Amino acid sequence: MAKHDLGDMETLRANLESWMRESLPDSQDLQLGDLNFPQESGESSVTLILDAKNRGRDSRYICRMKPRHSEVFDEHDLLLQYQLMEIADKNGIPAPPLLGYEADENLLGSDFYLMGFVDGQIPTDNPPWAFGSWITELSDQERATQWRNGLEVLAKIHCIDTSAYDISRLPRAAADQPPSQHELDKFNALVTRDVRNNMTAPLLEALDYLNANLPADGPRRLCWGDARPGNIIWKDLRPQAVIDWEMASMADPLQEVAWWFWIDYINCVGFGIERQGGLPTLEQVYDQWGELTGLPTDNAAYFDLFAVVRYAIVLEKKFLAMQQAGLDRIDNFATPFVEQQLAVCKKS
């Protein structure tokens, strides 16, 4: 799923090589090899792995650009993603080496940005890491340490003083709206007529509940957006770079804490795989995050439901695209968790 149709790859390679020679210091003799896609992760933006030689030295880079067709997002603000990683780096949050942004879409068919390659490991998406990976080979204590380190980075993001930066383009709700109104509206917009016709009754009921019960109170903080272990490059159990800021916004950070837990949980338990030892419970995640940030967790049950409904809607959109392409329909494995969390919300 990581490979994208980008047109003539040799033309892209030549144009990118020329840009790198002009834009990177001491790179006039740089020679770029073949463009490669990562094989196990990445379905939203295009990620290209670039191997290059320059003055006898081998180097590796990452290029991010827009896909020609996206099954997930309608808009891709690559400049904003680049700027957010700059802000993250200034606030002690690990980010890749940022080497430049190019607005001219004539070169690659999209604007793009270039990063230095970060050595480390990424939990796989295809298949999910729980099916067997370097994470399953860790001890319970090592996994506990890794997840705690990741949650500490997430808490740091939520503690950034955004008033120090010009990020007015960052999606957000109006001042007189609930903090996460924009996020709810965004996922409502994904539910087109075709998607709705494929949604189960419990999923539709849960979406109605979310729209009727969005908390009016709560903090407004920078949210990474797609906060999950698979969007972190890890080394020695510690985050080396936080990547993939496509879904960033100003919103209630509880939606992000819930996503951190549920996206990983569903991609394990939803496939019938036993949860690995050492991973925190939902309650432990909220307790740890609350201690790290000092922020309230009163609306956690709502945002747990929000997280599982969001994921179910994203899956419905992807499965519909597969169906329209003539592939077999896949059952939405997030639906049981929607029913479970809807029941929790109704009791609270």
Secondary structure, DSSP 4 states (H G I P E B T S, - for coil): ------S-HHHHHHHHHHHHHHHSTT-TT-EEEEEE--SSS--SSEEEEEEEEETTEEEEEEEEE--SS-SS-S---HHHHHHHHHHHHHTT---PPEEEEE--TTTTSS-EEEEE---SB---TTTTGGGSSTTTTS-HHHHHHHHHHHHHHHHHHHT--GGGS--TTS-B--TTS-TTHHHHHHHHHH--HHHHHHS-HHHHHHHHHHHH---S----EEE-SS-SGGGEEEETTEEEEE---TT-EEE-THHHHHHHHHHHHHHHHTTTPPPPTTPPPHHHHHHHHHHHH----TTHHHHHHHHHHHHHHHHHHHHHHHHHTTPPP---TTHHHHHHHHHHHHH-
